[in-house]
Amino acid sequence: MLGSIRWNLVLGLAGMLLTFFFSLGNNGFAVSCLRAVYAFAAFFVAGYLLRGALQLIIASADAERGFGAAADSRETGAHVDLKTPDDESELSEMLKAQRESGQPGNAAAAEFRPLEPKRVFSIEDKDPEELAQAVRHLAQEGEN
């Protein structure tokens, strides 16, 4: 790991003191001390996580910088130049055949009909008084 345990202790103490002083204004002394101890533990563990993450970042940067020949081999094949074959003649033949037949290429597109779903609920056959009563009932439920 990067550094020593002193970094964890310093980070833990800083978190403990900050938590203690910010908590002291709203809580009693005992509760502030307890929260400060919890903060020390949390910041101490966070110090290990921070040191480990920094170690990984530095190690990966050193590995990239140290292996120049390996970096060249990684770049091989990184760029792919794709080119589609020329199908213009086939496309023009398909368009000519479609124009001569007078029909679109996709018969399903010619028979398109919008979706007409079946109505699940209709108020056309209901009594207006019954509908008014339902609205009043819903309005009363909304107020409560």
C-alpha positions as CSV (number, residue, x, y, z in Angstrom):
1,M,0.0,0.0,0.0
2,L,1.0,3.6,-0.6
3,G,2.3,5.3,2.6
4,S,2.0,4.0,6.1
5,I,-0.6,3.6,8.8
6,R,0.1,7.2,9.9
7,W,-2.1,8.4,7.0
8,N,-5.0,6.4,8.3
9,L,-4.5,7.7,11.9
10,V,-4.3,11.3,10.6
11,L,-7.4,10.9,8.5
12,G,-9.2,9.2,11.3
13,L,-8.3,11.9,13.9
14,A,-9.3,14.7,11.5
15,G,-12.7,13.1,10.9
16,M,-13.1,12.5,14.6
17,L,-12.4,16.1,15.5
18,L,-14.6,17.5,12.8
19,T,-17.5,15.2,13.8
20,F,-17.0,15.9,17.4
21,F,-17.1,19.7,17.0
22,F,-20.0,19.8,14.5
23,S,-22.0,17.3,16.7
24,L,-21.3,19.1,20.0
25,G,-23.6,22.0,19.1
26,N,-26.7,19.8,18.6
27,N,-26.0,16.9,20.9
28,G,-24.7,16.3,24.4
29,F,-21.1,15.6,25.3
30,A,-21.5,11.8,25.5
31,V,-23.4,11.5,22.2
32,S,-20.8,13.7,20.5
33,C,-18.0,11.5,21.8
34,L,-19.7,8.4,20.6
35,R,-20.3,9.8,17.2
36,A,-16.7,11.0,17.1
37,V,-15.5,7.4,17.8
38,Y,-17.7,6.1,15.0
39,A,-16.3,8.7,12.7
40,F,-12.7,7.8,13.6
41,A,-13.4,4.1,12.7
42,A,-15.1,5.1,9.4
43,F,-12.4,7.5,8.4
44,F,-9.7,5.0,9.4
45,V,-11.2,2.4,7.1
46,A,-11.7,5.0,4.4
47,G,-8.0,5.7,4.6
48,Y,-7.2,2.1,3.7
49,L,-9.6,2.3,0.8
50,L,-8.1,5.6,-0.4
51,R,-4.5,4.3,-0.1
52,G,-5.4,1.1,-2.0
53,A,-7.0,3.0,-4.8
54,L,-4.1,5.4,-5.1
55,Q,-1.7,2.4,-5.2
56,L,-3.7,0.8,-8.1
57,I,-3.6,4.1,-10.0
58,I,0.1,4.6,-9.5
59,A,0.9,1.0,-10.3
60,S,-1.1,1.0,-13.6
61,A,0.6,4.3,-14.6
62,D,4.0,2.8,-13.9
63,A,3.1,-0.3,-15.9
64,E,2.0,1.8,-18.9
65,R,5.1,3.9,-18.8
66,G,7.6,1.0,-18.2
67,F,6.6,-1.3,-21.0
68,G,7.2,0.7,-24.3
69,A,7.5,-2.4,-26.5
70,A,4.3,-3.9,-25.0
71,A,2.5,-0.7,-25.7
72,D,3.4,-1.0,-29.4
73,S,2.1,-4.5,-29.6
74,R,-1.2,-3.4,-28.0
75,E,-1.7,-0.8,-30.6
76,T,-1.5,-3.4,-33.4
77,G,-5.1,-4.1,-34.5
78,A,-6.5,-1.2,-32.5
79,H,-7.6,0.6,-35.7
80,V,-9.8,-1.3,-38.1
81,D,-10.6,0.3,-41.4
82,L,-13.9,-1.2,-42.5
83,K,-15.1,-0.8,-46.1
84,T,-18.3,-2.2,-47.4
85,P,-18.3,-3.8,-50.9
86,D,-19.8,-1.8,-53.7
87,D,-23.4,-3.1,-54.1
88,E,-24.6,-0.2,-56.2
89,S,-25.3,-2.3,-59.2
90,E,-27.4,-4.8,-57.2
91,L,-29.3,-1.9,-55.6
92,S,-30.1,-0.3,-58.9
93,E,-31.3,-3.6,-60.3
94,M,-33.7,-4.1,-57.4
95,L,-35.0,-0.5,-57.8
96,K,-35.6,-1.1,-61.6
97,A,-37.4,-4.3,-60.9
98,Q,-39.6,-2.6,-58.3
99,R,-40.4,0.3,-60.7
100,E,-41.3,-2.0,-63.5
101,S,-43.7,-4.1,-61.4
102,G,-45.4,-1.0,-60.0
103,Q,-45.6,-2.5,-56.5
104,P,-43.6,-1.4,-53.4
105,G,-41.0,-3.9,-52.2
106,N,-42.8,-4.6,-49.0
107,A,-46.4,-5.7,-49.3
108,A,-47.0,-5.4,-45.6
109,A,-46.3,-1.6,-45.8
110,A,-49.0,-1.2,-48.4
111,E,-51.6,-2.9,-46.2
112,F,-50.9,-0.8,-43.1
113,R,-53.9,-0.2,-40.8
114,P,-53.6,1.8,-37.6
115,L,-54.2,-0.2,-34.4
116,E,-57.8,0.0,-33.2
117,P,-57.8,-1.4,-29.6
118,K,-61.0,-2.6,-28.1
119,R,-62.4,-0.2,-25.4
120,V,-62.2,-1.6,-22.0
121,F,-64.4,1.0,-20.3
122,S,-67.1,3.1,-21.9
123,I,-69.3,5.8,-20.3
124,E,-71.6,6.2,-23.3
125,D,-74.3,3.9,-21.9
126,K,-74.2,5.2,-18.3
127,D,-76.8,7.3,-16.6
128,P,-75.6,11.0,-16.2
129,E,-76.8,11.0,-12.6
130,E,-74.8,7.9,-11.8
131,L,-71.7,9.5,-13.4
132,A,-72.2,12.7,-11.4
133,Q,-72.5,10.6,-8.2
134,A,-69.2,8.8,-9.0
135,V,-67.4,12.1,-9.6
136,R,-68.7,13.5,-6.3
137,H,-67.6,10.4,-4.5
138,L,-64.0,10.6,-6.0
139,A,-63.9,14.3,-5.1
140,Q,-64.7,13.6,-1.5
141,E,-62.1,10.8,-1.4
142,G,-59.5,13.3,-2.7
143,E,-60.2,15.8,0.0
144,N,-59.7,13.2,2.8
